[in-house]
């Protein structure tokens, strides 16, 4: 009886050991699985956090780049506008200088000689009825102007600042503008770009 009990006791012990071993193995497996899942979750969380951080940084970098470009574009526009204003001012100065030189030229004998020849040429281009000049040019040319213009052409003083003349046909439909004022004005826009380039090379 005692031998059976001993045998049973030994078997029970082995069973208990086996159960404990199985429980320990399951526990270790569960712990290992939990650790793996924990590492996996932490890894994914870290990746997500890094990704979000990168996206956030990228977003801020992109915004900063856009803002920087805006500022650069704004600065470029302001610089160009400033340059255009400078060019416009210099071009105006150039033409003011040209106007002053033309005013000086319009006081010379050479000017009066050229004026008389120009009137004579224009007189043959249309059936003139009226010629308009500065009062001082009418006085300076005197009788010579009447001979050039002809008896049937009215000589009238005009509000011409620099010099030259305007010839008008008898029917008033045609006119020839040979004023220095008109010539300077017509040349101004055409020469603006060329003068600006010369000033800012």
BALOBA-1460 file (C-alpha; in Angstrom, 3 decimals):
// residues 201
<rec num="1" residu="x" x="0.000" y="0.000" z="0.000"/>
<rec num="2" residu="x" x="2.829" y="2.302" z="0.882"/>
<rec num="3" residu="x" x="4.535" y="1.551" z="-2.458"/>
<rec num="4" residu="x" x="1.381" y="2.524" z="-4.340"/>
<rec num="5" residu="x" x="1.159" y="5.679" z="-2.365"/>
<rec num="6" residu="x" x="4.763" y="6.456" z="-3.108"/>
<rec num="7" residu="x" x="4.186" y="5.770" z="-6.801"/>
<rec num="8" residu="x" x="1.114" y="7.949" z="-6.814"/>
<rec num="9" residu="x" x="2.956" y="10.677" z="-4.962"/>
<rec num="10" residu="x" x="5.743" y="10.591" z="-7.502"/>
<rec num="11" residu="x" x="3.276" y="10.761" z="-10.384"/>
<rec num="12" residu="x" x="1.421" y="13.653" z="-8.769"/>
<rec num="13" residu="x" x="4.677" y="15.486" z="-8.329"/>
<rec num="14" residu="x" x="5.571" y="15.033" z="-11.986"/>
<rec num="15" residu="x" x="2.093" y="16.204" z="-12.979"/>
<rec num="16" residu="x" x="2.393" y="19.272" z="-10.789"/>
<rec num="17" residu="x" x="5.865" y="19.987" z="-12.188"/>
<rec num="18" residu="x" x="4.539" y="19.557" z="-15.740"/>
<rec num="19" residu="x" x="1.654" y="21.876" z="-15.016"/>
<rec num="20" residu="x" x="3.971" y="24.469" z="-13.502"/>
<rec num="21" residu="x" x="6.353" y="24.096" z="-16.440"/>
<rec num="22" residu="x" x="3.486" y="24.563" z="-18.911"/>
<rec num="23" residu="x" x="2.181" y="27.521" z="-16.949"/>
<rec num="24" residu="x" x="5.681" y="29.018" z="-16.829"/>
<rec num="25" residu="x" x="6.139" y="28.469" z="-20.550"/>
<rec num="26" residu="x" x="2.760" y="30.021" z="-21.286"/>
<rec num="27" residu="x" x="3.541" y="32.896" z="-18.980"/>
<rec num="28" residu="x" x="6.923" y="33.456" z="-20.600"/>
<rec num="29" residu="x" x="5.316" y="33.232" z="-24.034"/>
<rec num="30" residu="x" x="2.662" y="35.695" z="-22.990"/>
<rec num="31" residu="x" x="5.280" y="38.031" z="-21.547"/>
<rec num="32" residu="x" x="7.427" y="37.732" z="-24.691"/>
<rec num="33" residu="x" x="4.389" y="38.400" z="-26.912"/>
<rec num="34" residu="x" x="3.432" y="41.368" z="-24.752"/>
<rec num="35" residu="x" x="6.953" y="42.717" z="-24.951"/>
<rec num="36" residu="x" x="7.010" y="42.272" z="-28.721"/>
<rec num="37" residu="x" x="3.654" y="43.983" z="-29.087"/>
<rec num="38" residu="x" x="4.824" y="46.738" z="-26.774"/>
<rec num="39" residu="x" x="7.982" y="47.217" z="-28.842"/>
<rec num="40" residu="x" x="5.923" y="47.120" z="-32.019"/>
<rec num="41" residu="x" x="3.452" y="49.688" z="-30.687"/>
<rec num="42" residu="x" x="6.271" y="51.893" z="-29.428"/>
<rec num="43" residu="x" x="8.088" y="51.542" z="-32.758"/>
<rec num="44" residu="x" x="4.962" y="52.407" z="-34.752"/>
<rec num="45" residu="x" x="4.222" y="55.251" z="-32.372"/>
<rec num="46" residu="x" x="7.768" y="56.515" z="-32.762"/>
<rec num="47" residu="x" x="7.545" y="56.235" z="-36.549"/>
<rec num="48" residu="x" x="4.202" y="58.060" z="-36.516"/>
<rec num="49" residu="x" x="5.586" y="60.749" z="-34.227"/>
<rec num="50" residu="x" x="8.659" y="61.143" z="-36.399"/>
<rec num="51" residu="x" x="6.512" y="61.248" z="-39.526"/>
<rec num="52" residu="x" x="4.212" y="63.864" z="-37.993"/>
<rec num="53" residu="x" x="7.237" y="65.824" z="-36.829"/>
<rec num="54" residu="x" x="8.746" y="65.651" z="-40.328"/>
<rec num="55" residu="x" x="5.427" y="66.642" z="-41.893"/>
<rec num="56" residu="x" x="5.099" y="69.529" z="-39.447"/>
<rec num="57" residu="x" x="8.668" y="70.658" z="-40.079"/>
<rec num="58" residu="x" x="8.171" y="70.254" z="-43.819"/>
<rec num="59" residu="x" x="4.959" y="72.258" z="-43.605"/>
<rec num="60" residu="x" x="6.676" y="75.042" z="-41.684"/>
<rec num="61" residu="x" x="9.623" y="74.934" z="-44.064"/>
<rec num="62" residu="x" x="7.245" y="75.141" z="-47.019"/>
<rec num="63" residu="x" x="5.385" y="78.037" z="-45.421"/>
<rec num="64" residu="x" x="8.678" y="79.755" z="-44.672"/>
<rec num="65" residu="x" x="9.793" y="79.254" z="-48.275"/>
<rec num="66" residu="x" x="6.514" y="80.663" z="-49.594"/>
<rec num="67" residu="x" x="6.734" y="83.655" z="-47.271"/>
<rec num="68" residu="x" x="10.368" y="84.189" z="-48.221"/>
<rec num="69" residu="x" x="9.461" y="84.093" z="-51.905"/>
<rec num="70" residu="x" x="6.675" y="86.594" z="-51.260"/>
<rec num="71" residu="x" x="9.109" y="88.905" z="-49.525"/>
<rec num="72" residu="x" x="11.665" y="88.500" z="-52.320"/>
<rec num="73" residu="x" x="8.991" y="89.145" z="-54.971"/>
<rec num="74" residu="x" x="7.794" y="92.179" z="-53.036"/>
<rec num="75" residu="x" x="11.361" y="93.465" z="-52.737"/>
<rec num="76" residu="x" x="11.948" y="92.863" z="-56.474"/>
<rec num="77" residu="x" x="8.766" y="94.727" z="-57.400"/>
<rec num="78" residu="x" x="9.661" y="97.622" z="-55.107"/>
<rec num="79" residu="x" x="13.196" y="97.715" z="-56.545"/>
<rec num="80" residu="x" x="11.865" y="97.708" z="-60.104"/>
<rec num="81" residu="x" x="9.346" y="100.441" z="-59.311"/>
<rec num="82" residu="x" x="12.090" y="102.501" z="-57.702"/>
<rec num="83" residu="x" x="14.281" y="101.963" z="-60.773"/>
<rec num="84" residu="x" x="11.425" y="102.975" z="-63.084"/>
<rec num="85" residu="x" x="10.892" y="106.161" z="-61.071"/>
<rec num="86" residu="x" x="14.606" y="106.915" z="-61.265"/>
<rec num="87" residu="x" x="14.625" y="106.286" z="-65.012"/>
<rec num="88" residu="x" x="11.588" y="108.512" z="-65.483"/>
<rec num="89" residu="x" x="13.217" y="111.301" z="-63.480"/>
<rec num="90" residu="x" x="16.476" y="111.064" z="-65.431"/>
<rec num="91" residu="x" x="14.661" y="110.951" z="-68.761"/>
<rec num="92" residu="x" x="12.707" y="114.067" z="-67.778"/>
<rec num="93" residu="x" x="15.978" y="115.784" z="-66.871"/>
<rec num="94" residu="x" x="17.468" y="114.863" z="-70.229"/>
<rec num="95" residu="x" x="14.521" y="116.342" z="-72.095"/>
<rec num="96" residu="x" x="14.504" y="119.447" z="-69.906"/>
<rec num="97" residu="x" x="18.151" y="119.917" z="-70.872"/>
<rec num="98" residu="x" x="17.243" y="119.385" z="-74.534"/>
<rec num="99" residu="x" x="14.439" y="121.940" z="-74.216"/>
<rec num="100" residu="x" x="16.829" y="124.500" z="-72.704"/>
<rec num="101" residu="x" x="19.316" y="123.929" z="-75.527"/>
<rec num="102" residu="x" x="16.568" y="124.301" z="-78.134"/>
<rec num="103" residu="x" x="15.409" y="127.548" z="-76.518"/>
<rec num="104" residu="x" x="18.963" y="128.851" z="-76.785"/>
<rec num="105" residu="x" x="19.137" y="127.690" z="-80.420"/>
<rec num="106" residu="x" x="15.830" y="129.439" z="-81.193"/>
<rec num="107" residu="x" x="17.516" y="132.766" z="-80.358"/>
<rec num="108" residu="x" x="20.249" y="132.296" z="-82.947"/>
<rec num="109" residu="x" x="20.594" y="133.641" z="-86.502"/>
<rec num="110" residu="x" x="21.037" y="130.060" z="-87.743"/>
<rec num="111" residu="x" x="17.583" y="129.228" z="-86.363"/>
<rec num="112" residu="x" x="15.947" y="132.141" z="-88.197"/>
<rec num="113" residu="x" x="17.648" y="131.139" z="-91.431"/>
<rec num="114" residu="x" x="16.500" y="127.516" z="-91.119"/>
<rec num="115" residu="x" x="13.015" y="128.649" z="-90.090"/>
<rec num="116" residu="x" x="12.626" y="130.753" z="-93.254"/>
<rec num="117" residu="x" x="13.802" y="127.854" z="-95.487"/>
<rec num="118" residu="x" x="11.475" y="125.374" z="-93.728"/>
<rec num="119" residu="x" x="8.483" y="127.699" z="-94.203"/>
<rec num="120" residu="x" x="9.313" y="128.065" z="-97.892"/>
<rec num="121" residu="x" x="9.456" y="124.260" z="-98.367"/>
<rec num="122" residu="x" x="6.217" y="123.629" z="-96.442"/>
<rec num="123" residu="x" x="4.475" y="126.437" z="-98.350"/>
<rec num="124" residu="x" x="4.833" y="124.406" z="-101.514"/>
<rec num="125" residu="x" x="3.331" y="121.256" z="-99.972"/>
<rec num="126" residu="x" x="-0.210" y="122.547" z="-99.284"/>
<rec num="127" residu="x" x="-2.445" y="125.386" z="-100.399"/>
<rec num="128" residu="x" x="-1.739" y="127.396" z="-97.258"/>
<rec num="129" residu="x" x="-4.207" y="129.828" z="-95.756"/>
<rec num="130" residu="x" x="-2.522" y="130.596" z="-92.422"/>
<rec num="131" residu="x" x="0.874" y="130.334" z="-90.766"/>
<rec num="132" residu="x" x="1.334" y="130.475" z="-86.996"/>
<rec num="133" residu="x" x="4.601" y="131.393" z="-85.271"/>
<rec num="134" residu="x" x="5.934" y="132.875" z="-82.060"/>
<rec num="135" residu="x" x="5.442" y="136.625" z="-81.884"/>
<rec num="136" residu="x" x="9.193" y="137.160" z="-81.570"/>
<rec num="137" residu="x" x="9.824" y="135.085" z="-84.760"/>
<rec num="138" residu="x" x="7.269" y="137.133" z="-86.675"/>
<rec num="139" residu="x" x="9.058" y="140.290" z="-85.561"/>
<rec num="140" residu="x" x="12.526" y="138.869" z="-86.261"/>
<rec num="141" residu="x" x="11.684" y="137.701" z="-89.815"/>
<rec num="142" residu="x" x="9.750" y="140.858" z="-90.575"/>
<rec num="143" residu="x" x="9.123" y="141.581" z="-94.270"/>
<rec num="144" residu="x" x="10.985" y="138.427" z="-95.274"/>
<rec num="145" residu="x" x="8.202" y="136.357" z="-93.716"/>
<rec num="146" residu="x" x="5.560" y="138.134" z="-95.806"/>
<rec num="147" residu="x" x="7.507" y="137.427" z="-98.984"/>
<rec num="148" residu="x" x="7.915" y="133.718" z="-98.092"/>
<rec num="149" residu="x" x="4.353" y="133.183" z="-96.933"/>
<rec num="150" residu="x" x="2.695" y="135.120" z="-99.739"/>
<rec num="151" residu="x" x="0.029" y="137.814" z="-99.715"/>
<rec num="152" residu="x" x="-2.873" y="135.372" z="-99.473"/>
<rec num="153" residu="x" x="-1.531" y="133.681" z="-96.282"/>
<rec num="154" residu="x" x="-2.452" y="135.083" z="-92.893"/>
<rec num="155" residu="x" x="0.407" y="135.330" z="-90.400"/>
<rec num="156" residu="x" x="-0.757" y="134.788" z="-86.822"/>
<rec num="157" residu="x" x="1.069" y="134.753" z="-83.489"/>
<rec num="158" residu="x" x="0.730" y="131.418" z="-81.677"/>
<rec num="159" residu="x" x="1.391" y="130.013" z="-78.225"/>
<rec num="160" residu="x" x="4.543" y="128.154" z="-79.272"/>
<rec num="161" residu="x" x="7.008" y="127.828" z="-76.416"/>
<rec num="162" residu="x" x="10.277" y="126.936" z="-78.151"/>
<rec num="163" residu="x" x="10.047" y="127.782" z="-81.824"/>
<rec num="164" residu="x" x="9.036" y="126.688" z="-85.330"/>
<rec num="165" residu="x" x="5.708" y="127.122" z="-87.093"/>
<rec num="166" residu="x" x="2.363" y="125.573" z="-87.976"/>
<rec num="167" residu="x" x="1.053" y="125.871" z="-91.525"/>
<rec num="168" residu="x" x="-2.692" y="125.429" z="-92.078"/>
<rec num="169" residu="x" x="-4.451" y="124.893" z="-95.422"/>
<rec num="170" residu="x" x="-7.081" y="127.344" z="-96.664"/>
<rec num="171" residu="x" x="-9.926" y="124.886" z="-96.007"/>
<rec num="172" residu="x" x="-8.539" y="124.126" z="-92.514"/>
<rec num="173" residu="x" x="-8.441" y="120.364" z="-93.160"/>
<rec num="174" residu="x" x="-4.673" y="120.008" z="-93.401"/>
<rec num="175" residu="x" x="-1.858" y="121.271" z="-91.255"/>
<rec num="176" residu="x" x="1.906" y="120.904" z="-91.103"/>
<rec num="177" residu="x" x="3.407" y="121.090" z="-87.632"/>
<rec num="178" residu="x" x="7.044" y="122.111" z="-87.757"/>
<rec num="179" residu="x" x="7.286" y="123.396" z="-84.199"/>
<rec num="180" residu="x" x="10.309" y="122.459" z="-82.124"/>
<rec num="181" residu="x" x="7.833" y="121.778" z="-79.313"/>
<rec num="182" residu="x" x="6.021" y="119.149" z="-81.390"/>
<rec num="183" residu="x" x="9.242" y="117.566" z="-82.572"/>
<rec num="184" residu="x" x="10.571" y="117.270" z="-79.010"/>
<rec num="185" residu="x" x="7.289" y="115.808" z="-77.778"/>
<rec num="186" residu="x" x="7.064" y="113.212" z="-80.568"/>
<rec num="187" residu="x" x="10.664" y="112.139" z="-79.983"/>
<rec num="188" residu="x" x="10.271" y="111.918" z="-76.209"/>
<rec num="189" residu="x" x="8.490" y="108.547" z="-75.911"/>
<rec num="190" residu="x" x="10.463" y="106.986" z="-78.746"/>
<rec num="191" residu="x" x="13.771" y="107.995" z="-77.197"/>
<rec num="192" residu="x" x="12.781" y="107.243" z="-73.578"/>
<rec num="193" residu="x" x="13.938" y="103.606" z="-73.663"/>
<rec num="194" residu="x" x="17.200" y="104.424" z="-75.449"/>
<rec num="195" residu="x" x="18.069" y="107.228" z="-73.048"/>
<rec num="196" residu="x" x="17.189" y="105.102" z="-70.026"/>
<rec num="197" residu="x" x="19.435" y="102.289" z="-71.313"/>
<rec num="198" residu="x" x="22.298" y="104.710" z="-71.814"/>
<rec num="199" residu="x" x="21.849" y="106.088" z="-68.313"/>
<rec num="200" residu="x" x="21.689" y="102.709" z="-66.564"/>
<rec num="201" residu="x" x="24.231" y="100.586" z="-68.467"/>
